[in-house]
């Protein structure tokens, strides 16, 4: 090694490497892309600041608008990445959300929540909740973002996430129901290849969440949450992938939710022959097309 600064303190592949001098190397490092007008779909995107203290940013997407008075459902998205990698500004998130916004005809907001271990859990959960609160202040049509004021129907709000992002979406849905958040009408929760600690925690988890109490921590295990029955929406779309190492976690969530006393409905989908978050990396394959169609139906069904 060239110097002591190159000595590794912790290594958790395929996510992060931490050096003894405190530097954190994240991999794989996906390329970041700027917001833009997509020439094929007509979807536009821009970046906004949710909060300056602490710093929370997001990317907003709108589809091609057909009329000045058109109000569309709003989808609040949380990216995956084990709470320690990923971004709404990278290439896979941009492609996924552009496709979803175009096909489902929704306004979407993807949150750049703060990542562990620099910002230990549950900071990501608090950032995720703060973003829904920020959206709610637009309910009178006079909020800080003109796109939300003009195009979003805050009576039709959906929360969505993949992997760790599904954990965040679930947390926000429960907190919204438990607190009676006003200003938004949550209509559904979309859980793709969800990550929960319903089994023995991975070795990385104590490093990302030093204060975690284990399997009885409601932030990571929905079965330990006394407020689970207050989940703040009437329906859930739960998707697992056949070859995903997290498949059983998704099935655990399904059983836990059924037994919780929550009175809503669950729409279940299994992606046969596919692995974890395949739709992000192969969005035009047959199973991904099926998934996008199912999401469009879930969001827009009357």
C-alpha positions as CSV (number, residue, x, y, z in Angstrom):
1,X,0.0,0.0,0.0
2,X,1.2,3.5,-0.8
3,X,0.2,5.0,2.6
4,X,-1.8,4.4,5.7
5,X,-4.7,6.2,4.0
6,X,-5.1,3.2,1.7
7,X,-5.7,0.8,4.5
8,X,-9.2,-0.7,4.5
9,X,-11.2,-0.6,7.7
10,X,-14.3,-2.3,6.4
11,X,-15.3,-3.9,3.1
12,X,-18.9,-4.9,2.3
13,X,-19.1,-6.0,-1.3
14,X,-20.9,-5.3,-3.6
15,X,-21.7,-2.0,-1.9
16,X,-19.0,-0.1,-0.1
17,X,-15.4,-0.1,1.1
18,X,-14.4,2.1,4.0
19,X,-10.8,3.2,4.5
20,X,-9.1,3.9,7.9
21,X,-8.9,7.6,7.1
22,X,-12.7,7.7,6.8
23,X,-13.0,7.7,3.0
24,X,-15.9,5.7,1.6
25,X,-15.7,4.1,-1.8
26,X,-19.0,3.1,-3.3
27,X,-19.4,0.6,-6.1
28,X,-20.6,0.1,-8.6
29,X,-20.5,3.9,-9.3
30,X,-23.2,4.5,-11.9
31,X,-22.8,7.5,-14.2
32,X,-24.8,10.5,-13.2
33,X,-26.9,12.2,-15.9
34,X,-28.4,15.7,-15.9
35,X,-32.1,16.3,-16.0
36,X,-33.4,16.7,-19.6
37,X,-36.2,16.5,-22.0
38,X,-36.4,13.0,-23.3
39,X,-36.8,13.3,-27.1
40,X,-38.6,9.9,-27.5
41,X,-41.2,10.1,-24.8
42,X,-41.5,13.8,-24.2
43,X,-40.9,13.3,-20.5
44,X,-39.2,16.4,-18.8
45,X,-37.1,16.3,-15.6
46,X,-35.6,18.9,-13.4
47,X,-33.8,18.9,-10.0
48,X,-35.2,20.6,-6.9
49,X,-34.1,21.3,-3.3
50,X,-36.5,19.8,-0.8
51,X,-34.5,21.1,2.2
52,X,-31.3,23.2,2.6
53,X,-30.8,22.2,6.2
54,X,-30.3,19.3,6.1
55,X,-29.6,19.1,2.3
56,X,-32.2,16.9,0.6
57,X,-32.6,17.1,-3.1
58,X,-34.9,15.3,-5.6
59,X,-35.5,15.0,-9.3
60,X,-39.0,15.7,-10.7
61,X,-40.4,14.1,-13.9
62,X,-43.5,15.1,-15.8
63,X,-44.9,13.4,-18.9
64,X,-45.9,15.2,-22.1
65,X,-48.8,17.4,-21.0
66,X,-51.9,17.5,-23.2
67,X,-53.6,20.5,-21.6
68,X,-53.0,23.3,-19.1
69,X,-55.6,22.0,-16.7
70,X,-54.5,18.3,-16.7
71,X,-53.9,17.0,-13.2
72,X,-52.1,13.7,-12.9
73,X,-51.3,11.2,-10.1
74,X,-48.1,11.8,-8.2
75,X,-45.6,9.1,-7.5
76,X,-43.0,9.6,-4.8
77,X,-40.0,7.2,-5.5
78,X,-37.2,6.0,-3.3
79,X,-34.2,4.4,-5.0
80,X,-32.6,1.2,-3.8
81,X,-29.0,0.4,-3.0
82,X,-28.8,-1.0,0.5
83,X,-29.2,2.5,2.0
84,X,-25.6,3.2,1.1
85,X,-25.4,3.5,-2.7
86,X,-27.6,4.7,-5.5
87,X,-29.0,8.0,-6.6
88,X,-32.1,9.5,-8.4
89,X,-29.6,11.2,-10.6
90,X,-27.9,8.1,-12.1
91,X,-28.5,6.6,-15.5
92,X,-30.6,3.6,-14.3
93,X,-33.0,5.8,-12.2
94,X,-33.4,8.2,-15.1
95,X,-34.3,5.5,-17.5
96,X,-36.6,3.7,-15.1
97,X,-38.6,6.8,-14.1
98,X,-38.7,8.2,-17.6
99,X,-40.3,5.0,-18.8
100,X,-42.7,4.7,-15.8
101,X,-43.8,8.4,-16.1
102,X,-44.4,8.0,-19.8
103,X,-46.3,4.8,-19.6
104,X,-48.3,5.5,-16.5
105,X,-48.9,9.2,-17.2
106,X,-47.9,10.4,-13.7
107,X,-45.8,13.1,-12.1
108,X,-42.8,11.5,-10.3
109,X,-40.4,12.7,-7.7
110,X,-37.3,10.6,-6.8
111,X,-35.6,11.5,-3.6
112,X,-31.8,11.9,-3.0
113,X,-32.0,10.9,0.6
114,X,-28.7,10.9,2.6
115,X,-26.8,7.7,2.5
116,X,-25.3,5.6,5.2
117,X,-22.8,5.1,6.7
118,X,-21.9,8.8,6.4
119,X,-25.5,9.5,7.7
120,X,-26.5,6.4,9.7
121,X,-29.9,4.9,9.5
122,X,-32.6,5.9,10.2
123,X,-31.6,9.3,8.7
124,X,-32.7,8.0,5.2
125,X,-36.1,7.3,6.7
126,X,-36.4,10.7,8.1
127,X,-35.4,12.3,4.8
128,X,-38.0,10.2,3.0
129,X,-40.7,11.3,5.4
130,X,-39.6,15.0,5.1
131,X,-40.1,14.8,1.3
132,X,-43.7,13.7,1.6
133,X,-44.3,16.5,4.1
134,X,-42.8,18.9,1.5
135,X,-45.2,17.6,-1.1
136,X,-48.1,18.1,1.2
137,X,-47.4,21.9,1.5
138,X,-48.4,22.1,-2.2
139,X,-52.0,21.1,-1.4
140,X,-53.3,24.7,-1.6
141,X,-51.6,25.1,-5.1
142,X,-49.1,27.6,-3.7
143,X,-46.2,25.4,-2.8
144,X,-42.6,26.1,-3.8
145,X,-42.6,24.0,-6.9
146,X,-44.7,25.1,-9.9
147,X,-44.7,21.7,-11.6
148,X,-46.4,20.1,-8.5
149,X,-48.8,23.1,-8.1
150,X,-49.8,22.9,-11.7
151,X,-49.8,19.2,-12.7
152,X,-50.0,17.0,-9.6
153,X,-53.3,15.7,-8.1
154,X,-52.3,15.4,-4.5
155,X,-55.5,13.5,-3.8
156,X,-53.8,10.6,-5.9
157,X,-50.4,10.0,-4.4
158,X,-48.5,6.8,-4.6
159,X,-45.3,5.8,-2.8
160,X,-42.8,3.5,-4.5
161,X,-39.4,2.0,-4.1
162,X,-37.2,-0.9,-5.0
163,X,-35.1,-3.0,-2.6
164,X,-34.0,-0.6,0.3
165,X,-36.2,2.0,-1.3
166,X,-39.2,-0.2,-0.7
167,X,-38.4,-0.2,2.9
168,X,-38.4,3.6,2.9
169,X,-41.7,3.7,1.0
170,X,-43.3,1.4,3.5
171,X,-41.9,3.4,6.5
172,X,-43.4,6.6,5.0
173,X,-46.8,5.0,4.3
174,X,-47.1,3.8,7.9
175,X,-46.0,7.1,9.4
176,X,-48.5,9.0,7.2
177,X,-51.3,6.7,8.4
178,X,-50.2,6.9,12.0
179,X,-49.8,10.7,12.1
180,X,-52.8,11.5,10.0
181,X,-50.8,13.6,7.6
182,X,-53.0,16.2,5.8
183,X,-52.5,17.6,2.3
184,X,-52.0,14.4,0.4
185,X,-54.3,11.4,-0.3
186,X,-52.2,8.2,-0.4
187,X,-53.8,5.8,-2.8
188,X,-51.2,3.1,-3.0
189,X,-47.8,1.7,-2.1
190,X,-45.6,0.0,-4.7
191,X,-43.0,-2.5,-3.2
192,X,-40.5,-3.9,-5.7
193,X,-38.0,-6.6,-4.5
194,X,-38.3,-5.3,-1.0
195,X,-35.6,-5.3,1.6
196,X,-36.6,-5.9,5.2
197,X,-34.8,-7.5,8.2
198,X,-37.3,-10.3,8.8
199,X,-34.4,-12.8,9.0
200,X,-30.9,-12.6,10.4
201,X,-29.4,-9.1,9.5
202,X,-26.6,-8.9,7.0
203,X,-23.1,-8.2,8.3
204,X,-23.2,-4.6,6.9
205,X,-26.3,-3.6,8.8
206,X,-24.7,-2.8,12.2
207,X,-22.3,-0.5,10.4
208,X,-25.1,1.3,8.5
209,X,-27.4,1.4,11.5
210,X,-25.4,1.3,14.7
211,X,-28.4,1.8,17.0
212,X,-30.5,-1.0,15.4
213,X,-32.1,-3.2,18.0
214,X,-32.1,-6.3,15.7
215,X,-35.1,-8.2,14.6
216,X,-37.4,-6.2,16.9
217,X,-36.5,-2.9,15.3
218,X,-39.7,-1.6,13.5
219,X,-37.6,0.6,11.1
220,X,-36.3,-2.6,9.4
221,X,-38.8,-5.3,10.4
222,X,-42.5,-4.4,9.7
223,X,-43.6,-7.3,11.9
224,X,-42.2,-5.4,15.0
225,X,-44.1,-2.2,14.2
226,X,-47.1,-1.6,16.5
227,X,-48.4,0.9,13.9
228,X,-48.4,-1.5,11.0
229,X,-52.2,-1.7,10.9
230,X,-52.3,2.0,10.3
231,X,-50.6,1.7,6.9
232,X,-51.9,4.9,5.3
233,X,-53.2,3.6,1.9
234,X,-55.9,1.3,0.7
235,X,-53.8,-1.0,-1.5
236,X,-50.3,-2.3,-2.0
237,X,-48.5,-3.7,-5.1
238,X,-46.0,-6.2,-4.0
239,X,-43.5,-7.6,-6.5
240,X,-40.9,-10.3,-6.0
241,X,-38.4,-11.9,-8.5
242,X,-38.1,-15.6,-8.7
243,X,-34.2,-15.6,-8.6
244,X,-33.9,-12.7,-6.1
245,X,-32.0,-13.5,-2.9
246,X,-34.6,-11.2,-1.2
247,X,-37.6,-13.0,-2.5
248,X,-38.4,-14.5,0.9
249,X,-38.2,-11.1,2.5
250,X,-41.0,-10.0,0.2
251,X,-43.1,-13.1,1.0
252,X,-42.5,-12.4,4.7
253,X,-43.8,-8.9,4.2
254,X,-46.9,-10.3,2.5
255,X,-47.7,-12.6,5.4
256,X,-47.0,-10.0,8.0
257,X,-49.2,-7.5,6.3
258,X,-52.1,-10.0,6.0
259,X,-52.0,-10.7,9.8
260,X,-51.6,-7.0,10.8
261,X,-55.2,-6.0,10.9
262,X,-54.7,-3.5,8.1
263,X,-57.8,-3.5,6.0
264,X,-56.4,-2.9,2.5
265,X,-55.8,-5.2,-0.5
266,X,-52.5,-6.6,-1.9
267,X,-51.8,-7.1,-5.5
268,X,-49.0,-9.7,-5.9
269,X,-46.7,-10.3,-8.8
270,X,-43.7,-12.6,-9.3
271,X,-41.2,-12.0,-12.0
272,X,-40.4,-15.5,-13.2
273,X,-36.8,-16.3,-14.1
274,X,-35.5,-12.8,-13.1
275,X,-33.2,-11.5,-10.4
276,X,-33.0,-8.6,-8.1
277,X,-34.1,-5.3,-9.7
278,X,-33.7,-6.7,-13.2
279,X,-36.0,-4.1,-14.6
280,X,-33.5,-1.3,-13.8
281,X,-30.7,-2.9,-15.8
282,X,-32.8,-4.5,-18.6
283,X,-35.9,-2.3,-18.9
284,X,-36.9,-3.5,-22.3
285,X,-37.0,-7.2,-21.7
286,X,-40.3,-9.1,-21.7
287,X,-40.6,-9.4,-17.9
288,X,-39.8,-5.7,-17.5
289,X,-42.5,-4.7,-20.0
290,X,-45.0,-6.9,-18.1
291,X,-44.0,-5.1,-14.9
292,X,-44.4,-1.6,-16.3
293,X,-47.8,-2.6,-17.6
294,X,-48.8,-3.9,-14.2
295,X,-47.7,-0.7,-12.5
296,X,-49.6,1.4,-15.0
297,X,-52.7,-0.6,-14.2
298,X,-52.2,-0.4,-10.5
299,X,-51.8,3.4,-10.6
300,X,-54.6,4.2,-12.9
301,X,-57.3,1.7,-12.0
302,X,-60.5,3.3,-10.8
